Amino acid sequence: MRSQLTRNAHRRLLAGGPGAPPCPASVLSSYHARARCLAASTPSLTFTTPPRRTFFGVFKKPARELKAPDVPPGYEVLLQFRALEVEDARPPEREGLVTGFKEFFHHMRKRGGAAKIGRRISVPGSINSTQAFLAVRLLRHLLSTEGGGDSFTFADLKLILEIAVRPPRGKADNHLELVRLVYGETKRRIDHMRTIGLSEEEITQAIGISDRDQTTFFTYFITALTRFGASQEAVERMNDYQENLPKPSRVGPYTDDGFKVIQKANWMWMQVLRGLANEGLEDELIRSFSKLVKENGVKYLAGVHEILTTFYAERNRVEETKKWFSKPLFAGSINPETYMAVVRFALRNNEQEWLESVMEGVVNSKPTKQVWDVVFQWAVLAKGKGVEDINGMFKVMGSQKTEDPSRKLEPDGDTINSLISAAAEINNPYLAERFAMLGRELRIPPTIQTMLIQLDYRLDAGDMSGAAEVYGKLQKVVQGDEDVPVVNKYLRTLCASSQPPLERIISVTADLEHRHITLEPETTRSLCGVFLRFDQQFEVIDTLSLHTVSYSLEERAIVRQAMMDYITDRKISTARVWDCYQLLKQFFPETSTEERVRLMDSFFDRKRPDMACYIFGHMRGHGNPAQRPNSDIYVKCFEGIGRFPDAESLRMVHNMLKMDTTVEMNTKLYNGLMLAYAACGDPIDALGFWRDITNSREGPSYNSLAIVMWACELAPRGEETAREIWKKMVRMDLEIPKVVFDGYLGALAASGKAQEEVKKLIGEMERGLGLGYGVGVETLGVTFNAIPTMEGKNAFADWAKVEHPEVWGELEKTGRRETIDGPKYNIERRFEA
């Protein structure tokens, strides 16, 4: 779907009022905006040529079209609303907002499939933190305006909850707020129906959801609290909820419906316990479990056993892990996941002897097929068993008696996959290949999961030809998005090779684009690095267009930082980094002022003040006032021009300052202007800024004195102004820094008439006279360089060699350069405003 939003509209998204959270950085760029970006860039990014009609022109390859951003349906409505909200403008019609909102969430459901409320749900179809923030802003508006939430049915609200509880790829900063908003609306409606006297059956019919269960919304709410870092609140909510549940002591035996309610409550408590464990809240975890046992009659079953054992095992708490693992279950058997957590715990903590006794007990207890798979992994990870040993253990498993004599326990695809994973875990790709071959010998066909594991460990082993072979087979059988993580890893590995196979990389990205897969931000970063390296600007533009539009602020920052690093890399040519900057400016208008200043400084360091000042100009023209330059950034720009003069750039920036009503003039700004104008060969105007400083309430700083002395050195008859300033400093008994003293000597020497006075001052400097410093390389160098005639330079050099031979020798080591004003020593004079 091609974006219809203009570039300026997206830039407005980045503004925010005081105290507002960061605005979304998922900035969409239209085709025409990108074309303008390219046309404005350097020749290497210019894609148009003068038209010329020739006979052979009919055989030319047609110009490549840029790919349109893959924008989720309805997402532009969310973006547009936020842009207008930031500007305090009138929002679009309510009907269009509601339609776009629903369209976006219906699309996300189709993308990820129907999610189940449970321990594991699929990430595809989840929304990122920026999308959640936009949804909160729009939904809050819709619920608070005339008509309230009438535009949303209970089914609509359930769908929003279903999407909001899916864990995103990155941070989940705004998901819980969205869930609170939706759950609050459902609770308000249900409470209102109870207030007006509707029965529970009538309320259930009004809700109209298929499972006829009013607790569905509360279940989603608890899931969100435990998933997004608010498990302690979930405990409080569940305690309140528990008060209204039927209890045998009050109502006798449970009815069927009552039993189902109790079951669901216990299920939710398991989510709460798991959330407390994930957040590391040990005291609350144990307290809540003890209360459940005492008041709710919750038994120590496999689920609780897994949560508590895994909690301590992951933290390498040896005694606690053994305690909770060894605690007998009320019923059932230990989960395979718990056994695997214990295996890894024992290996990390050198508890192999204890682990062996545990595994012996497991083998003798007639384990299930899934537990046998754990035993096989233990044999590989802890005992170092090979293919032959594992094949023998298969026979032991097969000899185990089962409840159904007609069904033997046999290895299957899951068994082979677990063995391959174990071999990969100990970094033994050869053993992993042997297990894969064992599966073929046993006529166990490889599953998609087998191929995913193989691709992963071959990438780790650096076997790129083997990885390419598995990838080819995988693409023929994969149906969902289960291969996306490892294919992203495949792309990053290809990009990281010493000679990236460009055609292969483009082919893999084309496969993913055809499936409408959004790349991980780390992959996009790697791709952009390779495409920039090979001057593939079209590929960079397409990659950014297709993927960054769906990223959150944090995810976009990953890609943006890679481009920042590329631009500031001094080993890369200026033309290339300028091309990259044009793309950064186009696709990442949210780039902060600090980052833009870093870019500006990098081009100053490249001795390209014109490019640096263009970056400053782009900052000055930004649509978001918060990202425009302040007085300190103006000063940084003037300091850069002072180091690398460019009169035209100086006039441009100075004109911007004159028109900028948000910046008040101060001494640092006047210093910057004085420095820049002096560097650009206009010391007269520079001295005009000195007069502005002396007339201001703030007055001059020591930096002002150093700069004005340099301006006096450059200006005709500047020594007169320098003498006036010097006399005033002496009269005021100011402490005179060495850089100011050296500058005063330079101003006197530049007149060509005060050499004896200069020598006298240097002699006083040598004798100390309370200055706190003596003659240095800069003292002699500044003076020599300022003398206008060759005769004067030679005379001063002869005097300095006799009076200050050691310092003069150090000065000569710096080397000399020839200029139109005669020879000058290579001393660096760097001023700060």
TARAFEN-V854237 format. One record per backbone hydrogen bond with DSSP energy under -1.0 kcal/mol. CO is the residue of the C=O (numbers start at 1). NH is the residue of the N-H. E is the energy in kcal/mol with one decimal. If there is no record, write none. Layout:
co->CO nh->NH e->E
co->CO nh->NH e->E
This chain:
co->6 nh->10 e->-1.6
co->7 nh->11 e->-1.8
co->8 nh->12 e->-1.7
co->11 nh->14 e->-1.5
co->12 nh->15 e->-1.3
co->17 nh->20 e->-2.1
co->25 nh->27 e->-2.6
co->30 nh->34 e->-2.2
co->31 nh->35 e->-2.0
co->32 nh->36 e->-2.1
co->33 nh->37 e->-1.9
co->34 nh->38 e->-2.1
co->35 nh->39 e->-2.4
co->36 nh->40 e->-1.7
co->38 nh->41 e->-1.2
co->42 nh->45 e->-2.6
co->43 nh->46 e->-1.7
co->55 nh->58 e->-1.2
co->56 nh->59 e->-1.7
co->57 nh->60 e->-1.6
co->69 nh->71 e->-1.6
co->72 nh->75 e->-2.0
co->74 nh->78 e->-1.2
co->75 nh->79 e->-2.1
co->76 nh->80 e->-2.9
co->77 nh->81 e->-2.4
co->78 nh->82 e->-1.9
co->79 nh->83 e->-2.3
co->80 nh->84 e->-2.2
co->81 nh->85 e->-2.4
co->82 nh->86 e->-2.4
co->83 nh->87 e->-1.3
co->84 nh->89 e->-3.0
co->85 nh->88 e->-1.2
co->93 nh->97 e->-1.7
co->94 nh->98 e->-2.6
co->95 nh->99 e->-2.4
co->96 nh->100 e->-2.3
co->97 nh->101 e->-2.4
co->98 nh->102 e->-2.5
co->99 nh->103 e->-2.5
co->100 nh->104 e->-2.2
co->101 nh->105 e->-1.8
co->102 nh->106 e->-2.6
co->103 nh->107 e->-2.1
co->104 nh->108 e->-2.0
co->105 nh->109 e->-1.7
co->106 nh->110 e->-2.1
co->107 nh->111 e->-2.2
co->108 nh->112 e->-1.5
co->109 nh->113 e->-2.0
co->123 nh->126 e->-2.2
co->128 nh->132 e->-2.4
co->129 nh->133 e->-2.1
co->130 nh->134 e->-2.3
co->131 nh->135 e->-2.4
co->132 nh->136 e->-2.4
co->133 nh->137 e->-2.2
co->134 nh->138 e->-2.3
co->135 nh->139 e->-2.9
co->136 nh->140 e->-2.5
co->137 nh->141 e->-1.4
co->138 nh->142 e->-2.6
co->139 nh->143 e->-2.7
co->140 nh->144 e->-1.2
co->141 nh->145 e->-1.2
co->145 nh->148 e->-2.8
co->147 nh->150 e->-2.4
co->149 nh->152 e->-2.2
co->153 nh->157 e->-2.2
co->154 nh->158 e->-2.4
co->155 nh->159 e->-2.1
co->156 nh->160 e->-2.1
co->157 nh->161 e->-2.1
co->158 nh->162 e->-2.6
co->159 nh->163 e->-2.0
co->160 nh->164 e->-2.8
co->161 nh->165 e->-2.0
co->163 nh->166 e->-1.3
co->174 nh->178 e->-1.8
co->175 nh->179 e->-2.4
co->176 nh->180 e->-2.8
co->177 nh->181 e->-2.1
co->178 nh->182 e->-2.3
co->179 nh->183 e->-3.2
co->180 nh->184 e->-2.5
co->181 nh->185 e->-1.5
co->182 nh->186 e->-2.2
co->183 nh->187 e->-2.6
co->184 nh->188 e->-2.1
co->185 nh->189 e->-2.0
co->186 nh->190 e->-2.5
co->187 nh->191 e->-2.8
co->188 nh->192 e->-2.0
co->189 nh->193 e->-2.2
co->190 nh->194 e->-2.0
co->191 nh->195 e->-2.1
co->192 nh->196 e->-1.9
co->193 nh->198 e->-2.3
co->194 nh->197 e->-1.3
co->199 nh->203 e->-2.4
co->200 nh->204 e->-2.4
co->201 nh->205 e->-2.2
co->202 nh->206 e->-2.2
co->203 nh->207 e->-2.5
co->204 nh->208 e->-1.9
co->209 nh->212 e->-1.6
co->213 nh->216 e->-1.5
co->215 nh->219 e->-2.7
co->216 nh->220 e->-2.2
co->217 nh->221 e->-2.0
co->218 nh->222 e->-2.6
co->219 nh->223 e->-2.4
co->220 nh->224 e->-2.4
co->221 nh->225 e->-2.3
co->222 nh->226 e->-2.4
co->223 nh->227 e->-1.8
co->224 nh->228 e->-2.3
co->225 nh->230 e->-3.0
co->230 nh->234 e->-1.7
co->231 nh->235 e->-1.9
co->232 nh->236 e->-1.6
co->233 nh->237 e->-2.7
co->234 nh->238 e->-2.7
co->235 nh->239 e->-2.2
co->236 nh->240 e->-2.0
co->237 nh->241 e->-2.5
co->238 nh->242 e->-2.6
co->239 nh->243 e->-1.1
co->241 nh->244 e->-1.1
co->242 nh->245 e->-1.5
co->247 nh->250 e->-1.8
co->247 nh->251 e->-2.1
co->248 nh->252 e->-1.8
co->255 nh->259 e->-2.7
co->256 nh->260 e->-2.0
co->257 nh->261 e->-2.1
co->258 nh->262 e->-2.3
co->259 nh->263 e->-2.5
co->260 nh->264 e->-2.5
co->261 nh->265 e->-2.4
co->262 nh->266 e->-2.6
co->263 nh->267 e->-2.2
co->264 nh->268 e->-2.5
co->265 nh->269 e->-2.3
co->266 nh->270 e->-1.8
co->267 nh->271 e->-1.5
co->268 nh->272 e->-2.0
co->269 nh->273 e->-2.8
co->270 nh->274 e->-2.4
co->271 nh->275 e->-2.3
co->272 nh->276 e->-2.6
co->273 nh->277 e->-2.1
co->274 nh->278 e->-2.5
co->275 nh->279 e->-1.9
co->276 nh->281 e->-2.4
co->277 nh->280 e->-1.3
co->280 nh->282 e->-1.6
co->281 nh->285 e->-2.1
co->282 nh->286 e->-2.6
co->283 nh->287 e->-2.5
co->284 nh->288 e->-2.5
co->285 nh->289 e->-2.2
co->286 nh->290 e->-2.5
co->287 nh->291 e->-2.1
co->288 nh->292 e->-2.2
co->289 nh->293 e->-2.2
co->290 nh->294 e->-2.2
co->291 nh->295 e->-3.2
co->292 nh->296 e->-1.4
co->292 nh->298 e->-1.9
co->299 nh->301 e->-1.8
co->300 nh->330 e->-2.5
co->301 nh->305 e->-2.7
co->302 nh->306 e->-2.4
co->303 nh->307 e->-2.0
co->304 nh->308 e->-2.6
co->305 nh->309 e->-2.3
co->306 nh->310 e->-2.4
co->307 nh->311 e->-2.0
co->308 nh->312 e->-1.6
co->309 nh->313 e->-2.5
co->310 nh->314 e->-2.7
co->312 nh->317 e->-2.5
co->313 nh->316 e->-1.6
co->316 nh->318 e->-1.1
co->317 nh->321 e->-2.4
co->318 nh->322 e->-2.4
co->319 nh->323 e->-2.4
co->320 nh->324 e->-2.5
co->321 nh->325 e->-2.3
co->322 nh->326 e->-2.3
co->335 nh->339 e->-1.7
co->336 nh->340 e->-2.2
co->337 nh->341 e->-2.1
co->338 nh->342 e->-2.2
co->339 nh->343 e->-2.3
co->340 nh->344 e->-2.3
co->341 nh->345 e->-2.1
co->342 nh->346 e->-2.7
co->343 nh->347 e->-2.0
co->344 nh->348 e->-2.1
co->345 nh->349 e->-1.8
co->346 nh->351 e->-2.9
co->351 nh->355 e->-2.4
co->352 nh->356 e->-2.7
co->353 nh->357 e->-1.7
co->354 nh->358 e->-1.7
co->355 nh->359 e->-2.6
co->356 nh->360 e->-2.4
co->357 nh->361 e->-1.8
co->358 nh->362 e->-1.8
co->359 nh->363 e->-2.6
co->360 nh->364 e->-1.8
co->362 nh->365 e->-1.5
co->368 nh->372 e->-2.4
co->369 nh->373 e->-1.7
co->370 nh->374 e->-1.0
co->371 nh->375 e->-2.0
co->372 nh->376 e->-2.4
co->373 nh->377 e->-1.9
co->374 nh->378 e->-2.6
co->375 nh->379 e->-2.2
co->376 nh->380 e->-1.6
co->377 nh->381 e->-3.2
co->378 nh->382 e->-2.8
co->378 nh->383 e->-1.1
co->379 nh->385 e->-2.4
co->386 nh->390 e->-2.3
co->387 nh->391 e->-2.5
co->388 nh->392 e->-1.8
co->389 nh->393 e->-1.8
co->390 nh->394 e->-1.9
co->391 nh->395 e->-1.1
co->392 nh->396 e->-1.4
co->393 nh->397 e->-2.4
co->394 nh->398 e->-2.4
co->395 nh->399 e->-1.4
co->397 nh->400 e->-1.4
co->404 nh->407 e->-2.3
co->412 nh->416 e->-2.1
co->413 nh->417 e->-2.5
co->414 nh->418 e->-2.3
co->415 nh->419 e->-2.0
co->416 nh->420 e->-2.6
co->417 nh->421 e->-2.4
co->418 nh->422 e->-2.1
co->419 nh->423 e->-2.3
co->420 nh->424 e->-2.3
co->421 nh->425 e->-2.2
co->422 nh->426 e->-1.3
co->423 nh->428 e->-2.4
co->424 nh->427 e->-1.7
co->428 nh->432 e->-1.9
co->429 nh->433 e->-2.1
co->430 nh->434 e->-1.8
co->431 nh->435 e->-2.3
co->432 nh->436 e->-2.0
co->433 nh->437 e->-2.3
co->434 nh->438 e->-2.2
co->435 nh->439 e->-2.0
co->436 nh->440 e->-1.5
co->437 nh->441 e->-2.3
co->438 nh->442 e->-2.0
co->439 nh->444 e->-3.2
co->440 nh->443 e->-1.4
co->447 nh->451 e->-1.8
co->448 nh->452 e->-2.2
co->449 nh->453 e->-2.4
co->450 nh->454 e->-2.5
co->451 nh->455 e->-2.8
co->452 nh->456 e->-2.0
co->453 nh->457 e->-2.6
co->454 nh->458 e->-2.3
co->455 nh->459 e->-1.7
co->456 nh->460 e->-1.9
co->457 nh->461 e->-1.9
co->458 nh->463 e->-2.4
co->462 nh->464 e->-1.5
co->463 nh->467 e->-2.1
co->464 nh->468 e->-2.3
co->465 nh->469 e->-1.8
co->466 nh->470 e->-2.1
co->467 nh->471 e->-2.7
co->468 nh->472 e->-2.1
co->469 nh->473 e->-1.7
co->470 nh->474 e->-2.7
co->471 nh->475 e->-2.2
co->474 nh->477 e->-1.3
co->474 nh->478 e->-2.4
co->481 nh->484 e->-1.6
co->483 nh->487 e->-2.4
co->484 nh->488 e->-2.3
co->485 nh->489 e->-1.8
co->486 nh->490 e->-2.2
co->487 nh->491 e->-2.4
co->488 nh->492 e->-2.3
co->489 nh->493 e->-2.4
co->490 nh->494 e->-2.3
co->491 nh->495 e->-2.4
co->492 nh->496 e->-1.7
co->500 nh->502 e->-1.4
co->501 nh->505 e->-2.4
co->502 nh->506 e->-2.6
co->503 nh->507 e->-2.1
co->504 nh->508 e->-2.3
co->505 nh->509 e->-2.4
co->506 nh->510 e->-2.0
co->507 nh->511 e->-1.8
co->508 nh->512 e->-1.9
co->509 nh->513 e->-2.5
co->510 nh->514 e->-2.2
co->511 nh->515 e->-1.1
co->512 nh->517 e->-2.4
co->513 nh->516 e->-1.4
co->520 nh->524 e->-2.2
co->521 nh->525 e->-2.4
co->522 nh->526 e->-1.8
co->523 nh->527 e->-2.9
co->524 nh->528 e->-2.6
co->525 nh->529 e->-1.9
co->526 nh->530 e->-2.0
co->527 nh->531 e->-3.0
co->528 nh->532 e->-2.5
co->529 nh->533 e->-1.8
co->530 nh->534 e->-1.8
co->531 nh->536 e->-3.5
co->532 nh->535 e->-1.5
co->535 nh->537 e->-1.1
co->536 nh->540 e->-2.0
co->537 nh->541 e->-2.8
co->538 nh->542 e->-2.7
co->539 nh->543 e->-2.6
co->540 nh->544 e->-2.6
co->541 nh->545 e->-2.6
co->542 nh->546 e->-2.6
co->543 nh->547 e->-1.6
co->544 nh->548 e->-1.3
co->547 nh->550 e->-1.7
co->548 nh->551 e->-1.4
co->552 nh->556 e->-2.7
co->553 nh->557 e->-1.8
co->555 nh->559 e->-1.2
co->556 nh->560 e->-2.9
co->557 nh->561 e->-2.5
co->558 nh->562 e->-1.3
co->559 nh->563 e->-1.8
co->560 nh->564 e->-2.4
co->561 nh->565 e->-2.6
co->562 nh->566 e->-1.9
co->563 nh->567 e->-2.4
co->564 nh->568 e->-2.1
co->566 nh->569 e->-1.0
co->569 nh->572 e->-1.5
co->573 nh->577 e->-2.2
co->574 nh->578 e->-2.2
co->575 nh->579 e->-1.9
co->576 nh->580 e->-2.1
co->577 nh->581 e->-2.3
co->578 nh->582 e->-2.1
co->579 nh->583 e->-1.5
co->580 nh->584 e->-2.5
co->581 nh->585 e->-3.0
co->582 nh->586 e->-1.6
co->583 nh->587 e->-2.9
co->584 nh->588 e->-2.2
co->588 nh->591 e->-2.0
co->592 nh->596 e->-2.2
co->593 nh->597 e->-2.6
co->594 nh->598 e->-1.9
co->595 nh->599 e->-2.0
co->596 nh->600 e->-2.7
co->597 nh->601 e->-2.8
co->598 nh->602 e->-1.8
co->599 nh->603 e->-1.7
co->600 nh->604 e->-1.8
co->601 nh->605 e->-2.5
co->603 nh->608 e->-2.7
co->604 nh->607 e->-2.0
co->608 nh->612 e->-2.2
co->609 nh->613 e->-2.4
co->610 nh->614 e->-1.5
co->611 nh->615 e->-2.0
co->612 nh->616 e->-1.9
co->613 nh->617 e->-2.4
co->614 nh->618 e->-2.4
co->615 nh->619 e->-2.0
co->616 nh->620 e->-2.6
co->617 nh->621 e->-1.8
co->619 nh->622 e->-1.3
co->624 nh->627 e->-2.1
co->625 nh->628 e->-1.5
co->630 nh->634 e->-2.0
co->631 nh->635 e->-2.3
co->632 nh->636 e->-2.1
co->633 nh->637 e->-2.2
co->634 nh->638 e->-2.5
co->635 nh->639 e->-2.6
co->636 nh->640 e->-2.0
co->637 nh->641 e->-2.2
co->638 nh->642 e->-2.1
co->639 nh->643 e->-1.5
co->640 nh->644 e->-2.5
co->646 nh->650 e->-2.3
co->647 nh->651 e->-2.3
co->648 nh->652 e->-1.9
co->649 nh->653 e->-2.4
co->650 nh->654 e->-2.8
co->651 nh->655 e->-2.3
co->652 nh->656 e->-1.7
co->653 nh->657 e->-2.2
co->654 nh->658 e->-2.3
co->655 nh->659 e->-1.6
co->666 nh->670 e->-2.4
co->667 nh->671 e->-2.9
co->668 nh->672 e->-2.5
co->669 nh->673 e->-2.5
co->670 nh->674 e->-2.9
co->671 nh->675 e->-2.8
co->672 nh->676 e->-2.7
co->673 nh->677 e->-2.8
co->674 nh->678 e->-2.0
co->675 nh->679 e->-2.3
co->676 nh->680 e->-1.9
co->677 nh->682 e->-2.7
co->678 nh->681 e->-1.4
co->682 nh->686 e->-1.7
co->683 nh->687 e->-2.4
co->684 nh->688 e->-1.2
co->685 nh->689 e->-1.3
co->686 nh->690 e->-1.1
co->687 nh->691 e->-1.7
co->688 nh->692 e->-1.5
co->689 nh->693 e->-2.0
co->690 nh->694 e->-2.5
co->691 nh->695 e->-1.5
co->693 nh->696 e->-1.2
co->701 nh->705 e->-1.8
co->702 nh->706 e->-2.1
co->703 nh->707 e->-2.3
co->704 nh->708 e->-2.7
co->705 nh->709 e->-1.9
co->706 nh->710 e->-1.4
co->707 nh->711 e->-2.4
co->708 nh->712 e->-2.6
co->709 nh->713 e->-1.9
co->710 nh->714 e->-1.5
co->711 nh->715 e->-1.8
co->715 nh->718 e->-1.8
co->717 nh->720 e->-1.2
co->718 nh->722 e->-2.2
co->719 nh->723 e->-2.5
co->720 nh->724 e->-2.0
co->721 nh->725 e->-2.3
co->722 nh->726 e->-2.6
co->723 nh->727 e->-2.9
co->724 nh->728 e->-1.9
co->725 nh->729 e->-2.1
co->726 nh->730 e->-2.5
co->727 nh->731 e->-2.8
co->728 nh->732 e->-2.0
co->729 nh->734 e->-2.3
co->730 nh->733 e->-1.2
co->737 nh->741 e->-2.1
co->738 nh->742 e->-3.1
co->739 nh->743 e->-1.7
co->740 nh->744 e->-2.3
co->741 nh->745 e->-2.1
co->742 nh->746 e->-2.1
co->743 nh->747 e->-2.3
co->744 nh->748 e->-2.2
co->745 nh->749 e->-2.8
co->746 nh->750 e->-2.0
co->748 nh->751 e->-1.1
co->749 nh->752 e->-1.4
co->754 nh->758 e->-2.4
co->755 nh->759 e->-2.7
co->756 nh->760 e->-2.2
co->757 nh->761 e->-2.5
co->758 nh->762 e->-2.4
co->759 nh->763 e->-2.2
co->760 nh->764 e->-2.2
co->761 nh->765 e->-2.2
co->762 nh->766 e->-2.2
co->763 nh->767 e->-1.8
co->767 nh->769 e->-1.3
co->768 nh->771 e->-1.9
co->776 nh->780 e->-1.8
co->777 nh->781 e->-2.7
co->778 nh->782 e->-2.9
co->779 nh->783 e->-1.6
co->780 nh->784 e->-2.7
co->781 nh->785 e->-2.6
co->782 nh->786 e->-1.6
co->783 nh->787 e->-1.3
co->789 nh->793 e->-2.1
co->790 nh->794 e->-2.4
co->791 nh->795 e->-2.1
co->792 nh->796 e->-2.4
co->793 nh->797 e->-2.5
co->794 nh->798 e->-2.5
co->795 nh->799 e->-2.0
co->796 nh->800 e->-2.7
co->797 nh->801 e->-2.2
co->798 nh->802 e->-1.1
co->799 nh->803 e->-2.7
co->800 nh->804 e->-2.6
co->804 nh->808 e->-2.6
co->805 nh->809 e->-2.2
co->806 nh->810 e->-1.8
co->807 nh->811 e->-2.1
co->808 nh->812 e->-2.3
co->809 nh->813 e->-1.1
co->811 nh->814 e->-1.4
co->812 nh->815 e->-1.1
co->815 nh->826 e->-2.4
co->817 nh->824 e->-2.4
co->819 nh->822 e->-1.9
co->824 nh->817 e->-2.8
co->825 nh->827 e->-2.1
